[in-house]
Amino acid sequence: MRDLLLIALHAALGAAAVGLAGLLALRALRRRSVAVSLAVLTAVAVGSMLAGTLSVAWAMLLNKHDLGVVTTVCAVAAVTATVTALLLGRWVISGHRALEQAARTLGEDGFGNGDSDSDGSGSRFSSVLPRPRDGGFVAPATPMPAELTALARQLEDTSTRLAASRKRERALEASRRELVAWISHDLRSPLAGLRAMAEALEDGIAEDPARYHRQIRGEVERMTGMVGDLFELSRIQAGSLTLSPTRVSVYDLVCDAIAGADALAVERGVRLAEEGVEQVPVEVDGREMTRVLANLLVNAIHRTPADGTVAVAARREARTVVLSVTDQCGGIPAGDLPRVFDTGWRGTDARTPTEGAGLGLAIVRGIVEAHRGRAAVRNVPGGCCFEVTLPAAQ
């Protein structure tokens, strides 16, 4: 029993010595590549077995011939095991390098036209990297360990989210450029008219000064409303819209909005009607929600021909309240439905539309989403229906 303990002690001391040397080597080479770390680990594993076996052989005081045989067998086995381990390790290294190569495309719009790496390291891994159809990261086809495969899936998900974010950013940027162009045109036209009327009044050549004054005031009020809409939209997009929710009845909100839009409806020859407005309580900012309904009503009145009807309804569905404004505009083309609430959309490609700057519905969506609700639109026979869904008060 004592001899077995001594043999185990000599084997442990020999393996521990090699292990300590391997630890020092890994600490010194910890900033090097994975290939170097795998080589060190292989050398430590094989060296520990070799050192333990030779320590026992030397401690047993074998004769010269037997000690030579044991040493030769251990050396050949160690070399064979090391070479085999390094060759098998190339599979892990190839998967790591292929993943590294693919990760360089993360956040890009796609690959270049060349077949080689961007760093000039050759095209050894380009054959295992599938070229994406729409850019972004694609996991390499090279077989990889489970950890690298999981990392590749996470990188694919991240690439998908980045692509979606870039798409939203491009759409928002295009919308902003379009809005700036429209606003610039809408401001330049009335300013030119205001200058002409002001010069006519100064020169005393205006035949009806009172009419000029009324036109000037109307243009100023229109531009003031446009600037107010821009300011409101900027607050919404910047996330600085401050809400003061209170418990109010949907019926009161609808009545206030209809009362505010009644004069415009009479002027346009449009009838406002209630189609089942339930007295359901909601927790909303009364002023902002009144603006939402007012924007929807004004939009519906402008789009509805004379002698038409704009209907307002409110109902409770489960834990939500749905407010709807239905007009008789004849419907919106299916291709334009997803753009209705976009900033600057006015339902026409004309550069001089007759109503607004295309901000009303964008403001509606921003205010509704700030209340944790959603705004939607759908076509109905003869027109379209705008729906605002809000959480119902408890």
LUMZALO-222291 format. One record per residue (C-alpha): residue number from 1; residue in three letters; x, y, z. Coordinates in steps of 0.02 Angstrom, whole numbers, always signed. Each point is the difference from the previous one (the first is absolute). Layout:
<recs>
<rec n="NUM" res="ALA" xx="X" yy="Y" zz="Z"/>
...
</recs>
This chain:
<recs>
<rec n="1" res="MET" xx="+0" yy="+0" zz="+0"/>
<rec n="2" res="ARG" xx="+143" yy="+115" zz="+44"/>
<rec n="3" res="ASP" xx="+82" yy="-31" zz="-170"/>
<rec n="4" res="LEU" xx="-161" yy="+46" zz="-92"/>
<rec n="5" res="LEU" xx="-10" yy="+163" zz="+97"/>
<rec n="6" res="LEU" xx="+179" yy="+42" zz="-44"/>
<rec n="7" res="ILE" xx="-34" yy="-38" zz="-184"/>
<rec n="8" res="ALA" xx="-155" yy="+111" zz="+2"/>
<rec n="9" res="LEU" xx="+98" yy="+139" zz="+87"/>
<rec n="10" res="HIS" xx="+140" yy="-5" zz="-131"/>
<rec n="11" res="ALA" xx="-129" yy="+2" zz="-142"/>
<rec n="12" res="ALA" xx="-94" yy="+145" zz="+78"/>
<rec n="13" res="LEU" xx="+158" yy="+102" zz="+29"/>
<rec n="14" res="GLY" xx="+58" yy="-25" zz="-180"/>
<rec n="15" res="ALA" xx="-172" yy="+48" zz="-71"/>
<rec n="16" res="ALA" xx="-14" yy="+149" zz="+119"/>
<rec n="17" res="ALA" xx="+169" yy="+67" zz="-55"/>
<rec n="18" res="VAL" xx="-54" yy="-3" zz="-182"/>
<rec n="19" res="GLY" xx="-169" yy="+74" zz="+45"/>
<rec n="20" res="LEU" xx="+83" yy="+144" zz="+92"/>
<rec n="21" res="ALA" xx="+110" yy="+34" zz="-150"/>
<rec n="22" res="GLY" xx="-154" yy="-3" zz="-112"/>
<rec n="23" res="LEU" xx="-88" yy="+125" zz="+114"/>
<rec n="24" res="LEU" xx="+146" yy="+120" zz="-12"/>
<rec n="25" res="ALA" xx="+3" yy="-23" zz="-189"/>
<rec n="26" res="LEU" xx="-187" yy="+36" zz="-17"/>
<rec n="27" res="ARG" xx="+16" yy="+157" zz="+106"/>
<rec n="28" res="ALA" xx="+143" yy="+60" zz="-108"/>
<rec n="29" res="LEU" xx="-92" yy="-40" zz="-162"/>
<rec n="30" res="ARG" xx="-177" yy="+46" zz="+53"/>
<rec n="31" res="ARG" xx="-9" yy="+141" zz="-128"/>
<rec n="32" res="ARG" xx="+49" yy="-112" zz="-144"/>
<rec n="33" res="SER" xx="-116" yy="-96" zz="-116"/>
<rec n="34" res="VAL" xx="-110" yy="-148" zz="+45"/>
<rec n="35" res="ALA" xx="+116" yy="-112" zz="-102"/>
<rec n="36" res="VAL" xx="+145" yy="+39" zz="+118"/>
<rec n="37" res="SER" xx="-108" yy="-34" zz="+153"/>
<rec n="38" res="LEU" xx="-58" yy="-166" zz="-71"/>
<rec n="39" res="ALA" xx="+180" yy="-49" zz="-38"/>
<rec n="40" res="VAL" xx="+51" yy="+42" zz="+179"/>
<rec n="41" res="LEU" xx="-146" yy="-101" zz="+71"/>
<rec n="42" res="THR" xx="+45" yy="-148" zz="-110"/>
<rec n="43" res="ALA" xx="+182" yy="+10" zz="+54"/>
<rec n="44" res="VAL" xx="-52" yy="+10" zz="+184"/>
<rec n="45" res="ALA" xx="-117" yy="-150" zz="-13"/>
<rec n="46" res="VAL" xx="+126" yy="-110" zz="-91"/>
<rec n="47" res="GLY" xx="+147" yy="+64" zz="+100"/>
<rec n="48" res="SER" xx="-87" yy="-36" zz="+166"/>
<rec n="49" res="MET" xx="-30" yy="-181" zz="-49"/>
<rec n="50" res="LEU" xx="+179" yy="-16" zz="-63"/>
<rec n="51" res="ALA" xx="+75" yy="+82" zz="+154"/>
<rec n="52" res="GLY" xx="-103" yy="-105" zz="+120"/>
<rec n="53" res="THR" xx="+44" yy="-163" zz="-88"/>
<rec n="54" res="LEU" xx="+187" yy="+39" zz="-13"/>
<rec n="55" res="SER" xx="+6" yy="+57" zz="+181"/>
<rec n="56" res="VAL" xx="-69" yy="-166" zz="+56"/>
<rec n="57" res="ALA" xx="+118" yy="-95" zz="-116"/>
<rec n="58" res="TRP" xx="+152" yy="+91" zz="+66"/>
<rec n="59" res="ALA" xx="-56" yy="-21" zz="+180"/>
<rec n="60" res="MET" xx="-19" yy="-188" zz="-23"/>
<rec n="61" res="LEU" xx="+188" yy="-11" zz="-41"/>
<rec n="62" res="LEU" xx="-27" yy="-100" zz="-159"/>
<rec n="63" res="ASN" xx="+153" yy="-65" zz="-92"/>
<rec n="64" res="LYS" xx="+68" yy="+97" zz="-144"/>
<rec n="65" res="HIS" xx="-84" yy="-105" zz="-135"/>
<rec n="66" res="ASP" xx="-173" yy="+2" zz="+79"/>
<rec n="67" res="LEU" xx="+12" yy="+185" zz="+36"/>
<rec n="68" res="GLY" xx="+46" yy="+31" zz="-182"/>
<rec n="69" res="VAL" xx="-147" yy="-103" zz="-60"/>
<rec n="70" res="VAL" xx="-122" yy="+94" zz="+112"/>
<rec n="71" res="THR" xx="+72" yy="+168" zz="-50"/>
<rec n="72" res="THR" xx="-9" yy="-42" zz="-186"/>
<rec n="73" res="VAL" xx="-179" yy="-61" zz="+13"/>
<rec n="74" res="CYS" xx="-53" yy="+155" zz="+97"/>
<rec n="75" res="ALA" xx="+89" yy="+118" zz="-119"/>
<rec n="76" res="VAL" xx="-77" yy="-78" zz="-156"/>
<rec n="77" res="ALA" xx="-173" yy="-1" zz="+80"/>
<rec n="78" res="ALA" xx="+21" yy="+181" zz="+54"/>
<rec n="79" res="VAL" xx="+53" yy="+58" zz="-173"/>
<rec n="80" res="THR" xx="-141" yy="-97" zz="-83"/>
<rec n="81" res="ALA" xx="-129" yy="+67" zz="+123"/>
<rec n="82" res="THR" xx="+62" yy="+178" zz="-20"/>
<rec n="83" res="VAL" xx="-5" yy="-4" zz="-189"/>
<rec n="84" res="THR" xx="-172" yy="-80" zz="+1"/>
<rec n="85" res="ALA" xx="-68" yy="+129" zz="+123"/>
<rec n="86" res="LEU" xx="+71" yy="+145" zz="-101"/>
<rec n="87" res="LEU" xx="-75" yy="-68" zz="-161"/>
<rec n="88" res="LEU" xx="-170" yy="-20" zz="+83"/>
<rec n="89" res="GLY" xx="+18" yy="+174" zz="+74"/>
<rec n="90" res="ARG" xx="+9" yy="+73" zz="-175"/>
<rec n="91" res="TRP" xx="-186" yy="-38" zz="-16"/>
<rec n="92" res="VAL" xx="-38" yy="+112" zz="+149"/>
<rec n="93" res="ILE" xx="+119" yy="+133" zz="-65"/>
<rec n="94" res="SER" xx="-78" yy="-3" zz="-174"/>
<rec n="95" res="GLY" xx="-173" yy="+26" zz="+73"/>
<rec n="96" res="HIS" xx="+65" yy="+143" zz="+108"/>
<rec n="97" res="ARG" xx="+85" yy="+85" zz="-147"/>
<rec n="98" res="ALA" xx="-151" yy="-22" zz="-112"/>
<rec n="99" res="LEU" xx="-110" yy="+79" zz="+134"/>
<rec n="100" res="GLU" xx="+124" yy="+142" zz="+20"/>
<rec n="101" res="GLN" xx="-1" yy="+29" zz="-187"/>
<rec n="102" res="ALA" xx="-189" yy="+2" zz="-5"/>
<rec n="103" res="ALA" xx="-11" yy="+114" zz="+151"/>
<rec n="104" res="ARG" xx="+93" yy="+135" zz="-96"/>
<rec n="105" res="THR" xx="-156" yy="+24" zz="-106"/>
<rec n="106" res="LEU" xx="-106" yy="+40" zz="+152"/>
<rec n="107" res="GLY" xx="-76" yy="+172" zz="-24"/>
<rec n="108" res="GLU" xx="+48" yy="+10" zz="-184"/>
<rec n="109" res="ASP" xx="-121" yy="+5" zz="-146"/>
<rec n="110" res="GLY" xx="+81" yy="-148" zz="-85"/>
<rec n="111" res="PHE" xx="+161" yy="-78" zz="-64"/>
<rec n="112" res="GLY" xx="+115" yy="+72" zz="-130"/>
<rec n="113" res="ASN" xx="+26" yy="-69" zz="-173"/>
<rec n="114" res="GLY" xx="+171" yy="-73" zz="+37"/>
<rec n="115" res="ASP" xx="+34" yy="-179" zz="+51"/>
<rec n="116" res="SER" xx="+133" yy="+36" zz="+129"/>
<rec n="117" res="ASP" xx="-4" yy="+68" zz="+176"/>
<rec n="118" res="SER" xx="+6" yy="+185" zz="+32"/>
<rec n="119" res="ASP" xx="+161" yy="-23" zz="+98"/>
<rec n="120" res="GLY" xx="+89" yy="-92" zz="-138"/>
<rec n="121" res="SER" xx="+4" yy="-165" zz="+94"/>
<rec n="122" res="GLY" xx="-61" yy="-97" zz="-151"/>
<rec n="123" res="SER" xx="-165" yy="-80" zz="-52"/>
<rec n="124" res="ARG" xx="+23" yy="-161" zz="+98"/>
<rec n="125" res="PHE" xx="-163" yy="+27" zz="+95"/>
<rec n="126" res="SER" xx="-97" yy="+96" zz="-134"/>
<rec n="127" res="SER" xx="-64" yy="-164" zz="-71"/>
<rec n="128" res="VAL" xx="-86" yy="-44" zz="+163"/>
<rec n="129" res="LEU" xx="-82" yy="+171" zz="+22"/>
<rec n="130" res="PRO" xx="-167" yy="+11" zz="-92"/>
<rec n="131" res="ARG" xx="-29" yy="+167" zz="-79"/>
<rec n="132" res="PRO" xx="-155" yy="+83" zz="+73"/>
<rec n="133" res="ARG" xx="-137" yy="+58" zz="-116"/>
<rec n="134" res="ASP" xx="-31" yy="+164" zz="+90"/>
<rec n="135" res="GLY" xx="+161" yy="+27" zz="+98"/>
<rec n="136" res="GLY" xx="+36" yy="-31" zz="+182"/>
<rec n="137" res="PHE" xx="+73" yy="-144" zz="+99"/>
<rec n="138" res="VAL" xx="-28" yy="-180" zz="-57"/>
<rec n="139" res="ALA" xx="+65" yy="-146" zz="+104"/>
<rec n="140" res="PRO" xx="+140" yy="-97" zz="-88"/>
<rec n="141" res="ALA" xx="-37" yy="-173" zz="-65"/>
<rec n="142" res="THR" xx="+156" yy="-71" zz="+83"/>
<rec n="143" res="PRO" xx="-44" yy="-124" zz="+140"/>
<rec n="144" res="MET" xx="+35" yy="+83" zz="+167"/>
<rec n="145" res="PRO" xx="-10" yy="-47" zz="+185"/>
<rec n="146" res="ALA" xx="-164" yy="+31" zz="+90"/>
<rec n="147" res="GLU" xx="+64" yy="+159" zz="+84"/>
<rec n="148" res="LEU" xx="+55" yy="+78" zz="-166"/>
<rec n="149" res="THR" xx="-163" yy="-55" zz="-82"/>
<rec n="150" res="ALA" xx="-100" yy="+86" zz="+138"/>
<rec n="151" res="LEU" xx="+107" yy="+156" zz="-20"/>
<rec n="152" res="ALA" xx="-32" yy="-3" zz="-188"/>
<rec n="153" res="ARG" xx="-188" yy="-7" zz="+31"/>
<rec n="154" res="GLN" xx="+12" yy="+149" zz="+117"/>
<rec n="155" res="LEU" xx="+99" yy="+96" zz="-131"/>
<rec n="156" res="GLU" xx="-132" yy="-42" zz="-131"/>
<rec n="157" res="ASP" xx="-137" yy="+67" zz="+113"/>
<rec n="158" res="THR" xx="+102" yy="+157" zz="+33"/>
<rec n="159" res="SER" xx="+29" yy="+23" zz="-186"/>
<rec n="160" res="THR" xx="-187" yy="-17" zz="-33"/>
<rec n="161" res="ARG" xx="-39" yy="+132" zz="+130"/>
<rec n="162" res="LEU" xx="+133" yy="+115" zz="-72"/>
<rec n="163" res="ALA" xx="-71" yy="-22" zz="-175"/>
<rec n="164" res="ALA" xx="-175" yy="+42" zz="+62"/>
<rec n="165" res="SER" xx="+69" yy="+152" zz="+92"/>
<rec n="166" res="ARG" xx="+90" yy="+59" zz="-157"/>
<rec n="167" res="LYS" xx="-159" yy="-22" zz="-100"/>
<rec n="168" res="ARG" xx="-99" yy="+104" zz="+125"/>
<rec n="169" res="GLU" xx="+137" yy="+131" zz="+2"/>
<rec n="170" res="ARG" xx="+1" yy="+13" zz="-190"/>
<rec n="171" res="ALA" xx="-189" yy="+13" zz="-5"/>
<rec n="172" res="LEU" xx="+2" yy="+134" zz="+134"/>
<rec n="173" res="GLU" xx="+137" yy="+96" zz="-88"/>
<rec n="174" res="ALA" xx="-95" yy="-7" zz="-165"/>
<rec n="175" res="SER" xx="-157" yy="+58" zz="+89"/>
<rec n="176" res="ARG" xx="+93" yy="+145" zz="+79"/>
<rec n="177" res="ARG" xx="+75" yy="+55" zz="-166"/>
<rec n="178" res="GLU" xx="-172" yy="-9" zz="-80"/>
<rec n="179" res="LEU" xx="-75" yy="+98" zz="+145"/>
<rec n="180" res="VAL" xx="+133" yy="+137" zz="-12"/>
<rec n="181" res="ALA" xx="-31" yy="+16" zz="-186"/>
<rec n="182" res="TRP" xx="-188" yy="+13" zz="+24"/>
<rec n="183" res="ILE" xx="+11" yy="+120" zz="+147"/>
<rec n="184" res="SER" xx="+122" yy="+110" zz="-95"/>
<rec n="185" res="HIS" xx="-120" yy="+8" zz="-147"/>
<rec n="186" res="ASP" xx="-152" yy="+29" zz="+110"/>
<rec n="187" res="LEU" xx="+86" yy="+143" zz="+91"/>
<rec n="188" res="ARG" xx="+76" yy="+79" zz="-155"/>
<rec n="189" res="SER" xx="-167" yy="+18" zz="-91"/>
<rec n="190" res="PRO" xx="-95" yy="+93" zz="+137"/>
<rec n="191" res="LEU" xx="+152" yy="+107" zz="+41"/>
<rec n="192" res="ALA" xx="+9" yy="+56" zz="-181"/>
<rec n="193" res="GLY" xx="-185" yy="+42" zz="+6"/>
<rec n="194" res="LEU" xx="+20" yy="+93" zz="+164"/>
<rec n="195" res="ARG" xx="+143" yy="+102" zz="-73"/>
<rec n="196" res="ALA" xx="-101" yy="+45" zz="-154"/>
<rec n="197" res="MET" xx="-152" yy="+53" zz="+103"/>
<rec n="198" res="ALA" xx="+109" yy="+99" zz="+122"/>
<rec n="199" res="GLU" xx="+84" yy="+92" zz="-144"/>
<rec n="200" res="ALA" xx="-170" yy="+37" zz="-78"/>
<rec n="201" res="LEU" xx="-62" yy="+73" zz="+164"/>
<rec n="202" res="GLU" xx="+159" yy="+103" zz="+21"/>
<rec n="203" res="ASP" xx="-13" yy="+69" zz="-176"/>
<rec n="204" res="GLY" xx="-185" yy="+37" zz="+21"/>
<rec n="205" res="ILE" xx="-52" yy="-98" zz="-154"/>
<rec n="206" res="ALA" xx="-108" yy="-127" zz="+91"/>
<rec n="207" res="GLU" xx="-179" yy="+19" zz="-60"/>
<rec n="208" res="ASP" xx="-72" yy="-82" zz="+158"/>
<rec n="209" res="PRO" xx="+120" yy="+20" zz="+147"/>
<rec n="210" res="ALA" xx="-120" yy="-87" zz="+119"/>
<rec n="211" res="ARG" xx="+0" yy="-156" zz="-108"/>
<rec n="212" res="TYR" xx="+190" yy="+3" zz="-4"/>
<rec n="213" res="HIS" xx="+6" yy="+12" zz="+188"/>
<rec n="214" res="ARG" xx="-117" yy="-149" zz="+17"/>
<rec n="215" res="GLN" xx="+106" yy="-102" zz="-121"/>
<rec n="216" res="ILE" xx="+159" yy="+47" zz="+92"/>
<rec n="217" res="ARG" xx="-75" yy="-51" zz="+165"/>
<rec n="218" res="GLY" xx="-61" yy="-165" zz="-73"/>
<rec n="219" res="GLU" xx="+172" yy="-41" zz="-71"/>
<rec n="220" res="VAL" xx="+85" yy="+45" zz="+165"/>
<rec n="221" res="GLU" xx="-120" yy="-112" zz="+97"/>
<rec n="222" res="ARG" xx="+31" yy="-143" zz="-122"/>
<rec n="223" res="MET" xx="+189" yy="+16" zz="+17"/>
<rec n="224" res="THR" xx="-17" yy="+15" zz="+189"/>
<rec n="225" res="GLY" xx="-96" yy="-163" zz="+3"/>
<rec n="226" res="MET" xx="+133" yy="-82" zz="-110"/>
<rec n="227" res="VAL" xx="+139" yy="+57" zz="+116"/>
<rec n="228" res="GLY" xx="-100" yy="-61" zz="+150"/>
<rec n="229" res="ASP" xx="-20" yy="-171" zz="-80"/>
<rec n="230" res="LEU" xx="+187" yy="-8" zz="-34"/>
<rec n="231" res="PHE" xx="+38" yy="+43" zz="+181"/>
<rec n="232" res="GLU" xx="-122" yy="-131" zz="+64"/>
<rec n="233" res="LEU" xx="+71" yy="-132" zz="-116"/>
<rec n="234" res="SER" xx="+179" yy="+41" zz="+53"/>
<rec n="235" res="ARG" xx="-50" yy="-23" zz="+183"/>
<rec n="236" res="ILE" xx="-79" yy="-167" zz="-40"/>
<rec n="237" res="GLN" xx="+149" yy="-64" zz="-99"/>
<rec n="238" res="ALA" xx="+122" yy="+61" zz="+132"/>
<rec n="239" res="GLY" xx="-97" yy="-90" zz="+137"/>
<rec n="240" res="SER" xx="-27" yy="+161" zz="+96"/>
<rec n="241" res="LEU" xx="-190" yy="-1" zz="-11"/>
<rec n="242" res="THR" xx="-62" yy="+19" zz="+179"/>
<rec n="243" res="LEU" xx="-170" yy="-75" zz="+39"/>
<rec n="244" res="SER" xx="-114" yy="+39" zz="+146"/>
<rec n="245" res="PRO" xx="-123" yy="-146" zz="+3"/>
<rec n="246" res="THR" xx="-167" yy="+23" zz="+83"/>
<rec n="247" res="ARG" xx="-156" yy="-107" zz="+7"/>
<rec n="248" res="VAL" xx="-121" yy="+64" zz="-131"/>
<rec n="249" res="SER" xx="-148" yy="-69" zz="-97"/>
<rec n="250" res="VAL" xx="+21" yy="-41" zz="-183"/>
<rec n="251" res="TYR" xx="-171" yy="+77" zz="-28"/>
<rec n="252" res="ASP" xx="+62" yy="+169" zz="+62"/>
<rec n="253" res="LEU" xx="+155" yy="-9" zz="-110"/>
<rec n="254" res="VAL" xx="-104" yy="-38" zz="-155"/>
<rec n="255" res="CYS" xx="-125" yy="+139" zz="+38"/>
<rec n="256" res="ASP" xx="+139" yy="+128" zz="+22"/>
<rec n="257" res="ALA" xx="+85" yy="-53" zz="-162"/>
<rec n="258" res="ILE" xx="-163" yy="+6" zz="-98"/>
<rec n="259" res="ALA" xx="-40" yy="+172" zz="+70"/>
<rec n="260" res="GLY" xx="+171" yy="+64" zz="-54"/>
<rec n="261" res="ALA" xx="-15" yy="-69" zz="-177"/>
<rec n="262" res="ASP" xx="-183" yy="+47" zz="-27"/>
<rec n="263" res="ALA" xx="+39" yy="+170" zz="-79"/>
<rec n="264" res="LEU" xx="+117" yy="-78" zz="-128"/>
<rec n="265" res="ALA" xx="-128" yy="-135" zz="-39"/>
<rec n="266" res="VAL" xx="-135" yy="+130" zz="-31"/>
<rec n="267" res="GLU" xx="+117" yy="+98" zz="-112"/>
<rec n="268" res="ARG" xx="+41" yy="-155" zz="-102"/>
<rec n="269" res="GLY" xx="-179" yy="-62" zz="-4"/>
<rec n="270" res="VAL" xx="+42" yy="-160" zz="+96"/>
<rec n="271" res="ARG" xx="-112" yy="-76" zz="+134"/>
<rec n="272" res="LEU" xx="+76" yy="-61" zz="+164"/>
<rec n="273" res="ALA" xx="-90" yy="-149" zz="+77"/>
<rec n="274" res="GLU" xx="+20" yy="-107" zz="+155"/>
<rec n="275" res="GLU" xx="-17" yy="-187" zz="-24"/>
<rec n="276" res="GLY" xx="-4" yy="-75" zz="+172"/>
<rec n="277" res="VAL" xx="+115" yy="+95" zz="+117"/>
<rec n="278" res="GLU" xx="+7" yy="-94" zz="+165"/>
<rec n="279" res="GLN" xx="+40" yy="+87" zz="+163"/>
<rec n="280" res="VAL" xx="+158" yy="-99" zz="+34"/>
<rec n="281" res="PRO" xx="+133" yy="+72" zz="+118"/>
<rec n="282" res="VAL" xx="+181" yy="+13" zz="-56"/>
<rec n="283" res="GLU" xx="+161" yy="+64" zz="+80"/>
<rec n="284" res="VAL" xx="+67" yy="+124" zz="-128"/>
<rec n="285" res="ASP" xx="+65" yy="+176" zz="-17"/>
<rec n="286" res="GLY" xx="-161" yy="+89" zz="-46"/>
<rec n="287" res="ARG" xx="+82" yy="+140" zz="-99"/>
<rec n="288" res="GLU" xx="+109" yy="-114" zz="-104"/>
<rec n="289" res="MET" xx="-138" yy="-126" zz="-33"/>
<rec n="290" res="THR" xx="-117" yy="+139" zz="-53"/>
<rec n="291" res="ARG" xx="+133" yy="+50" zz="-125"/>
<rec n="292" res="VAL" xx="+5" yy="-179" zz="-64"/>
<rec n="293" res="LEU" xx="-187" yy="-2" zz="-32"/>
<rec n="294" res="ALA" xx="+5" yy="+176" zz="-73"/>
<rec n="295" res="ASN" xx="+136" yy="-50" zz="-124"/>
<rec n="296" res="LEU" xx="-98" yy="-154" zz="-52"/>
<rec n="297" res="LEU" xx="-160" yy="+99" zz="-22"/>
<rec n="298" res="VAL" xx="+84" yy="+140" zz="-98"/>
<rec n="299" res="ASN" xx="+84" yy="-128" zz="-113"/>
<rec n="300" res="ALA" xx="-166" yy="-91" zz="-27"/>
<rec n="301" res="ILE" xx="-94" yy="+161" zz="-36"/>
<rec n="302" res="HIS" xx="+127" yy="+57" zz="-128"/>
<rec n="303" res="ARG" xx="-5" yy="-169" zz="-88"/>
<rec n="304" res="THR" xx="-189" yy="-19" zz="+1"/>
<rec n="305" res="PRO" xx="-97" yy="+84" zz="-142"/>
<rec n="306" res="ALA" xx="-141" yy="+122" zz="+33"/>
<rec n="307" res="ASP" xx="-162" yy="-79" zz="+62"/>
<rec n="308" res="GLY" xx="+104" yy="-144" zz="+69"/>
<rec n="309" res="THR" xx="+3" yy="-64" zz="+178"/>
<rec n="310" res="VAL" xx="+140" yy="-23" zz="+125"/>
<rec n="311" res="ALA" xx="-48" yy="-123" zz="+137"/>
<rec n="312" res="VAL" xx="+80" yy="-13" zz="+172"/>
<rec n="313" res="ALA" xx="-18" yy="-153" zz="+111"/>
<rec n="314" res="ALA" xx="+74" yy="-66" zz="+162"/>
<rec n="315" res="ARG" xx="-18" yy="-173" zz="+75"/>
<rec n="316" res="ARG" xx="+81" yy="-110" zz="+129"/>
<rec n="317" res="GLU" xx="+87" yy="-160" zz="-52"/>
<rec n="318" res="ALA" xx="+66" yy="-108" zz="+142"/>
<rec n="319" res="ARG" xx="+128" yy="+109" zz="+90"/>
<rec n="320" res="THR" xx="+12" yy="+133" zz="-136"/>
<rec n="321" res="VAL" xx="-103" yy="+144" zz="-68"/>
<rec n="322" res="VAL" xx="-13" yy="+22" zz="-188"/>
<rec n="323" res="LEU" xx="-39" yy="+172" zz="-72"/>
<rec n="324" res="SER" xx="-37" yy="+6" zz="-186"/>
<rec n="325" res="VAL" xx="-24" yy="+138" zz="-128"/>
<rec n="326" res="THR" xx="-76" yy="-56" zz="-165"/>
<rec n="327" res="ASP" xx="-3" yy="+112" zz="-154"/>
<rec n="328" res="GLN" xx="-63" yy="-14" zz="-178"/>
<rec n="329" res="CYS" xx="+162" yy="+35" zz="-92"/>
<rec n="330" res="GLY" xx="-24" yy="-146" zz="-117"/>
<rec n="331" res="GLY" xx="+139" yy="-103" zz="+78"/>
<rec n="332" res="ILE" xx="+189" yy="+1" zz="+3"/>
<rec n="333" res="PRO" xx="+102" yy="-103" zz="-125"/>
<rec n="334" res="ALA" xx="+63" yy="-159" zz="+81"/>
<rec n="335" res="GLY" xx="+181" yy="+48" zz="-36"/>
<rec n="336" res="ASP" xx="-20" yy="+163" zz="+96"/>
<rec n="337" res="LEU" xx="-82" yy="-71" zz="+156"/>
<rec n="338" res="PRO" xx="+166" yy="-39" zz="+88"/>
<rec n="339" res="ARG" xx="+58" yy="+180" zz="-31"/>
<rec n="340" res="VAL" xx="-153" yy="+92" zz="+63"/>
<rec n="341" res="PHE" xx="+78" yy="+41" zz="+170"/>
<rec n="342" res="ASP" xx="+172" yy="+41" zz="-71"/>
<rec n="343" res="THR" xx="+69" yy="+174" zz="+24"/>
<rec n="344" res="GLY" xx="-40" yy="+110" zz="-151"/>
<rec n="345" res="TRP" xx="-120" yy="-121" zz="-84"/>
<rec n="346" res="ARG" xx="-147" yy="+92" zz="-78"/>
<rec n="347" res="GLY" xx="-74" yy="-130" zz="-115"/>
<rec n="348" res="THR" xx="+57" yy="+89" zz="-157"/>
<rec n="349" res="ASP" xx="+158" yy="+30" zz="-98"/>
<rec n="350" res="ALA" xx="-51" yy="+178" zz="-40"/>
<rec n="351" res="ARG" xx="+120" yy="+133" zz="+62"/>
<rec n="352" res="THR" xx="-141" yy="+118" zz="+45"/>
<rec n="353" res="PRO" xx="-130" yy="-98" zz="+98"/>
<rec n="354" res="THR" xx="-142" yy="+101" zz="+68"/>
<rec n="355" res="GLU" xx="+4" yy="-56" zz="+180"/>
<rec n="356" res="GLY" xx="+135" yy="-2" zz="+131"/>
<rec n="357" res="ALA" xx="+181" yy="-57" zz="+0"/>
<rec n="358" res="GLY" xx="-33" yy="-185" zz="+24"/>
<rec n="359" res="LEU" xx="+38" yy="+4" zz="+187"/>
<rec n="360" res="GLY" xx="-173" yy="-26" zz="+76"/>
<rec n="361" res="LEU" xx="-6" yy="-189" zz="-11"/>
<rec n="362" res="ALA" xx="+183" yy="-17" zz="+51"/>
<rec n="363" res="ILE" xx="-42" yy="+100" zz="+156"/>
<rec n="364" res="VAL" xx="-151" yy="-113" zz="+30"/>
<rec n="365" res="ARG" xx="+108" yy="-155" zz="-2"/>
<rec n="366" res="GLY" xx="+132" yy="+79" zz="+112"/>
<rec n="367" res="ILE" xx="-124" yy="+56" zz="+133"/>
<rec n="368" res="VAL" xx="-95" yy="-165" zz="-3"/>
<rec n="369" res="GLU" xx="+159" yy="-103" zz="+18"/>
<rec n="370" res="ALA" xx="+55" yy="+112" zz="+143"/>
<rec n="371" res="HIS" xx="-163" yy="-56" zz="+86"/>
<rec n="372" res="ARG" xx="+51" yy="-184" zz="-30"/>
<rec n="373" res="GLY" xx="-131" yy="-14" zz="-135"/>
<rec n="374" res="ARG" xx="+2" yy="-26" zz="-188"/>
<rec n="375" res="ALA" xx="-72" yy="+88" zz="-152"/>
<rec n="376" res="ALA" xx="-57" yy="-91" zz="-156"/>
<rec n="377" res="VAL" xx="-98" yy="+29" zz="-160"/>
<rec n="378" res="ARG" xx="-100" yy="-115" zz="-113"/>
<rec n="379" res="ASN" xx="-111" yy="+21" zz="-150"/>
<rec n="380" res="VAL" xx="-188" yy="-16" zz="+18"/>
<rec n="381" res="PRO" xx="-134" yy="+12" zz="-134"/>
<rec n="382" res="GLY" xx="+3" yy="+177" zz="-67"/>
<rec n="383" res="GLY" xx="+144" yy="+62" zz="+106"/>
<rec n="384" res="CYS" xx="+122" yy="-45" zz="+137"/>
<rec n="385" res="CYS" xx="-6" yy="-22" zz="+188"/>
<rec n="386" res="PHE" xx="+134" yy="+66" zz="+118"/>
<rec n="387" res="GLU" xx="+5" yy="-93" zz="+166"/>
<rec n="388" res="VAL" xx="+89" yy="+49" zz="+160"/>
<rec n="389" res="THR" xx="+16" yy="-136" zz="+131"/>
<rec n="390" res="LEU" xx="+37" yy="+52" zz="+179"/>
<rec n="391" res="PRO" xx="+13" yy="-96" zz="+164"/>
<rec n="392" res="ALA" xx="-163" yy="+10" zz="+96"/>
<rec n="393" res="ALA" xx="+4" yy="+74" zz="+175"/>
<rec n="394" res="GLN" xx="-15" yy="-125" zz="+141"/>
</recs>
